Amino acid sequence: MQRRAITLTVLPPLFLAGCASATLPLVHPPIGSNQVLNEDLSAAPGHELIVVDLVLPPNAVGAPHSHPWEEYLYVIGGSAVLDVEGAETRTVEAGETAIIPAMTIHTPRAGAEGIRAIVMRVHDEGDPLSIDAGKRDGAPKP
């Protein structure tokens, strides 16, 4: 039995042509912090995973706050200006990630075109989702 070989240089254009014509339905959540998952972790009893689809309009600024655990940010559109206590202000563009340390005050700021990002945190069950910057002293520590 004779086997045929497919030339690899032919596959990428064919693959890309198929992808270019495909349209994927997209979710368009409202402006704000849209929780998409809050789930107990079977691998880490007493903990929960929280995932948020964050959408902010151009140049929006939120209230300074912190979280009991690290916050993981993946920007999928626009940009975020990270204003995190103890760090230099920096911009995170679409396709980039950032980690905000636990119990660190930060102020959410959208870039000039707004932002859409996926935000993830792991919390102890019952921990507050967010702690107002003025109330940080009474917050639980991880």
C-alpha positions in Angstrom: 0.0 0.0 0.0 1.4 3.3 -1.0 1.0 6.3 1.3 0.6 9.9 0.1 2.3 12.7 1.8 0.7 16.1 2.1 3.0 19.0 1.6 2.9 21.2 4.7 3.2 24.4 2.8 -0.3 23.7 1.4 -2.0 23.3 4.8 -1.6 26.8 6.3 -3.2 28.7 3.4 -6.1 26.2 3.3 -6.5 26.4 7.0 -6.4 30.2 7.1 -8.9 30.4 4.2 -11.4 28.3 6.2 -10.9 30.4 9.3 -11.3 33.7 7.5 -14.7 32.8 6.2 -15.9 31.4 9.5 -17.8 33.8 11.8 -18.0 33.1 15.5 -20.9 34.4 17.5 -19.7 36.8 20.2 -21.1 37.7 23.5 -21.6 41.4 24.1 -22.1 41.9 27.9 -23.2 45.2 29.3 -20.8 47.8 30.6 -19.5 46.8 34.1 -18.2 43.8 35.9 -20.1 40.8 34.6 -19.6 37.7 36.7 -19.5 34.6 34.4 -18.3 32.0 37.0 -18.2 31.5 40.7 -17.4 27.9 41.4 -16.2 25.9 44.4 -12.8 24.2 43.6 -12.9 20.5 44.2 -9.1 20.4 44.1 -8.9 23.1 46.8 -11.7 22.7 49.3 -12.8 25.9 50.9 -11.8 28.0 47.9 -13.8 29.3 44.9 -12.8 30.5 41.4 -14.4 33.8 40.3 -14.2 34.9 36.7 -15.5 38.2 35.4 -16.0 39.6 31.9 -15.1 43.3 32.5 -16.3 46.0 30.0 -15.5 49.6 30.6 -16.1 52.6 28.3 -13.3 54.9 27.2 -11.3 56.5 30.0 -13.6 55.1 32.7 -12.2 55.2 36.3 -13.4 53.0 39.1 -13.1 53.3 42.9 -9.8 52.3 44.5 -10.1 48.8 46.1 -8.2 45.6 46.8 -9.0 41.9 46.9 -8.1 39.2 49.5 -6.2 37.2 46.8 -4.3 37.9 43.6 -6.2 39.2 40.6 -5.3 37.9 37.1 -6.2 40.2 34.2 -6.3 39.2 30.5 -7.1 42.1 28.1 -9.1 40.9 25.1 -9.9 44.4 23.7 -8.8 48.0 24.2 -6.4 48.6 27.1 -6.2 49.1 30.8 -4.1 51.6 32.7 -2.8 49.7 35.8 -2.6 52.0 38.7 -1.4 49.6 41.5 -0.1 50.6 44.9 3.7 50.4 45.1 4.2 50.0 41.3 4.7 52.3 38.4 1.6 53.0 36.3 1.6 51.0 33.1 -0.7 50.2 30.2 -1.8 46.7 29.4 -2.9 46.2 25.8 -5.2 43.6 24.1 -3.5 40.2 24.3 -1.5 41.0 27.4 -1.8 39.9 31.0 -1.2 41.4 34.4 -1.2 40.1 38.0 -2.3 42.4 40.8 -1.0 41.2 44.2 -3.3 40.3 47.0 -4.4 43.1 49.4 -2.9 45.7 47.1 -5.0 48.8 46.4 -5.6 49.4 42.7 -7.8 51.7 40.7 -9.4 50.3 37.6 -8.9 52.6 34.6 -9.8 52.0 31.0 -7.7 53.3 28.1 -8.8 55.8 25.5 -10.7 53.1 23.5 -12.2 51.4 26.6 -11.5 47.9 27.8 -12.8 44.4 27.7 -10.9 41.9 29.9 -11.3 38.6 31.6 -10.5 38.9 35.3 -9.9 35.8 37.5 -9.5 35.4 41.2 -9.4 32.5 43.7 -10.9 33.3 47.1 -11.5 31.6 50.3 -15.2 30.8 50.5 -17.0 33.7 52.1 -14.2 36.3 51.4 -15.5 39.6 50.1 -15.2 40.0 46.3 -13.8 43.5 46.7 -12.6 45.7 49.6 -13.0 49.4 49.4 -9.6 51.1 49.8 -10.8 52.9 53.0 -11.7 49.6 54.7 -8.6 47.7 54.0 -7.4 47.4 57.7 -10.4 45.2 58.7 -10.1 42.9 55.7 -9.3 39.2 56.0 -5.7 38.3 55.1 -5.0 35.3 52.8 
